[in-house]
Amino acid sequence: MNAVLSRECEGGPADKLFFLLGRLGAEDFVEILLNAGNGYGVAGLKLLRPMFERLVTMMHVGRNAGDVQNFVDYHHVQAWKGLKHIAAGGDDPARYLPPDAIREIEDAYRALPDRVRKRKSWIALDLATMAERVGLRREYVALSYFPTLQLHTSVTGISSRLDATESNRIVFRTGSQRQEADWALWGAHLCLSRLLGEQVGHFSLPVDRKRIDAIFTDCWPGEPGEPNPAGVEEQAG
């Protein structure tokens, strides 16, 4: 990652990371669109959470260029932990990586300051606090908290897939998950709109940011900040 961010091209490491996170966010949108369009709304919600985190992280580094090195350094911690997890599982990292690569991972980890090696994340802030600092605290609940309950094993994740019949039997919900699909696609479009707006402003691109917001509003003409109810068709203007 250091090599990518230090490669000769216009812009510093913060600009490069800002762009790369935005590019991945655009790909996240396509993946959510593919799932939601095929009725897999819950799968779309599971993908919405990391898309939101990428957006928040992108906006954070755009405002705090000094944290870019922390983001990069933590990659070495994660790579080292990967080696240890392989070994703890009774396997040999050398089955998957050449000796030079293993040595490089271990050397990079040992070269980090002790305070970095002890971190549980690249930043001390939780995602909700980061979202608040970049102006996305209101969106956190819909775009991160509740999607996380679908992503991880939880009672909410189980109960949302169940229905009660007239005879009071509990059955597994089958078929298209239209409400969740609407939610996921709305959230993904909202993230994409914010992402594009931030990229336009950060790089001074010749794009009308108001047009980006207008497209989002036109696609979701329901209550402000909320997707249309599942199955409700957009009224022709």
N, C-alpha and C positions, 0 to 999 in steps of 0.2 A: 504493500500500500504506500509506503514511503516513496518507493520508486515511481509509482503512478503520480503522486502529488508533486514530486519534484521534477518531473519530466519537463523538458524545454517546450514551453508554449505560453501563450499570453495568459496572464493572471497568476496569482499566487496559490498556495495550497488551499486556503479557505475558499477561493473562487472555484477551484477544481472540485473540491468536495461538495460544495453547494450545487454545482451542475450535476455531478454524478448522482447525488441523492435525488435530485429532481428527475433525472432520467429514469431511475429505478421506480420512482413514484408513478410516472407515466405508464410504465409497464405493469405496475400493480393495477392501475385502472383497467387495462385491457383484460387482465386475468379475472378481475371482479365482474366485468361486463360479460365475459364468456360464461362464467358460472351463473350469474343472475339471469342471463338471457336463456339459459337452459333449465331454469327452475330450481337451481341449487342455491337458494337464498342463504341458508346457513353457512354453506361453504364460502359464499361471498362475504358474509360478516366476519368469518374467520380471517379472511385476507384483508378486510378493512382495517383491523387493528394495526398490523404492521405498516400499512400504507399511511395511517395517521401518524404513527411514530416516526416514519421517515420524513413526513412533512414537518413535524415539530422539530426534529433534529436539524433538518435543512435550514429552517428559519432561525434556529438557535445559533448555528455556526455562522450564519450570515450576519448575525448581530454580535457574535462573540468569537472573533477569529482566533483569539488566544487559546480556545478550547480544542482547536483542530488537532494539535499534537497529542492531547489526551485521548482523543478518539482513535488516532492511529496507534498510539502506544498500547492501548488496551487490546488491540488485535494480537500483539505478541503474548499477552496474558492468556487470551482465548486459545491461541495455537498451542501454547505450552500445556494448558489444561486438557486439550484434546489428546496430547501424547499420554498424559497421566491417566485419562479415562480409558484409553485403549489398554494400557498396561494393567489397570485395576480390574478390567474385564477378563484378564488372563490371556490377552493377546500381545503380540509383539509389534510395536510401531514400525519396525523395519520391514514388515510385510507390505506396508503401504507407502512408505517413503524411503528414498535413498538416504544413506548415512549423512551425506552433506546437508540435506534438507533438515534432518533431525538435529544435527549439530548447529545449524543456523538458527533454528527455533529456540534451542536451549541457550545459545549465546545471547540472542536478542532478549530473552527473558531475564537472564542474569544481569544484563546491562541496564535494566530498568531500575529506577530508584525503588527502595523498599516500600514506600508509600503507594507506588503504582501497583506493585505486585500484590498488595493486600486489598486492593479495591474489589468490590463486587460488581462494579459497572464502570464505564468510562467517565461517568459524571456522578456527582453526589446527589444531584436533584432527581426526584421522581418525575415520571412523565406528566402527571397532573400539574406539578409546579412549573415544569418547562413549558407546558401548554399555556399556562396562565401568563408567563413572562413574554410570550410571543403573541398574546392576544387570542388564544384559542381555548381558553378555559371552559367557556360555555359549550363548545363542541365536544369536549373531552368525554362526557358521559355517553353520548350517542355514538361517537366514533371510536371510542377506546374501551371504556369500562364495561358496557354491556356486551360488545363483541368479544371481549376477553373471557367473559363467562361462557361463551360458546367455544372459544378456542381451547380453554382448559377444562378439565373434568370438574363439573359442578352440578348441583341440584338443578339450577336454572337451565343448564345445557340439556339435562335429561328431560325435565318436565316440559320444556318447550317443544319437544318432539312427540308428546303424548296427547291423546284426546280421550274424553269420557263419552261413552255411548249412552243412548236413552235407557238402556238396561243397567247403567252404572258400571259398565265394564271399561277397563283402561286398555286402550289400543294404541299401537304405534302409528303415528301420523305418516301417511304415504302421499305420493303425488307432489306436484310443484309447490314449493314454499314461496308463494307470491308475496306475502307481506314482508318476509325477510329479504326477498330479492329486491323489492322496492326500497327497503331501508338501506341495503348494501349499496345499490346503485346510486341512490341519492347521496349517501355518504361519500362514495368514491368520486362522484362528480363534484361535490363540494370540495373535497381535498384537492382534486385536479385543478379546480378553478383557483383556489388559494395558491397552489403550487405555481401555476402559470403566471399569476399576478406577481408573485414574489420573484420569479425568474425575470420577468419583464422589467421590474423595478431595479433589481440587483444589477442586471447587465445593461440597463438603459436600452432595451430593445424597442424597435419602432412598431409597437403593438398597442392598441387601445385597451387599457385594462378595464375600462367601463364596458367594453363590448364583451369581454370574458364574463363579467358578472351578469350582463344582460342575457347571455346565452343560458346561463344556469337558471336564472329566474324564469325564462321562457320555457325551459324544460320541466320546471317544477313549480307550477302556478298555484299550488295549494297554500296552506298556512305558511307564513314566513318562517323559514328555518326547519320545516318539517316536510317529509315526502308525502305525496298523495296517498290516500288510503288504497290498499291493495285492490286492484281490479277496477278502480275508477279511471275512466278514460279522460284524456285531456280534451277540453271543449275547444272546438274550432273558433278561431278569432274572427 
